[in-house]
């Protein structure tokens, strides 16, 4: 079986998509990677923990303000929680 030269190869699942992206809320193609201060609330060991992340890198729609939580964003929040609680082993590489 030979690959079809007219079809473009599929990107890997974890491949980065370019910005701007289309917003899932308003439909505008105005989602850009933005650095914001973010107040997070995370449940850990049965308790809610509130902490600030001064420089969260997150895709945000410049039209409606919707935030897009990706795996990379979740990793940043998990690392900030670990730092806030001074935990080891909770960080993601």
N, C-alpha and C positions, 0 to 999 in steps of 0.2 A: 504494500500500500504506500503510495507516494503522496506527499503533501500537495494540496492544491496551490499552485503559485499565485492564483488570484485572491485567495483568502489571506487576510492578515493573521499572523500568529496570535494566539490568545495570550493575554498577559497573565502572569502568575496571580494567584488569589491575593497575595500580600503586596502586589505592585501599587506604587503610588499613582494616584490620578492627579492630573494637573489642575491648578486653580485658574480661573474661577470654576466652581461647581454649581449645579442647580440645587436650589433650596427645596427641601422636602415639605416645608410649611407654605411658602408663598409661590414657589415655582420659578422664581427669578434666578438667573444665573449670576448670582452675586455673593456666593460663599467663598470667602478667602481665609487663609490661615492667619490668625490674629493672636497677639499676646495680650492677655487680660489678667486683672486681679480677680480671683475667684474664691468665694466663701463656700467651702465644702462641708457637708454633713454626711458622715459615714457611720454606719453601725458596725462595731467591732467588739467581740466578746460580750454581746448583749447590751452594750451601752452606745449611745449616740455621741460622736465626737465631732466638734465643730472646729475648723481650722482654716486659715487663709493660705492660699497659694498665690504669691505675688506675681508670678510670671507664667501662668498656664498658657500653653500654646494649643489653641483650639480653633477649628473651623467655625466661623460665624458669618451669618448672612448679613450683608451690609444694608439690605433693604428692610427686613423685618426683625433682625436681631436674634433669630433662632440660633442656638448653639448646637453643634453636631458632635456628639460624644462618640469618639472612635476608640479603638483598642489602644492607640498611642495616648489619647487623653486619659483613659482609665489607668494606664500605667503610670502617668504623671501623678494622678490623684493617689494611687496606692503608695507610690514612693513618698509623697508628701505626708500621707497618714503615718507611714512608718517613721519618718523623721520627726513628726510631731509627737509620736508615742515613744520614740527612741527604741523601736523594735528592730531586731535583726532577722533576716530571712523573709521579711515581707516585701522587700524591694524587688522590683523586676529589673532585669538587666537592661 
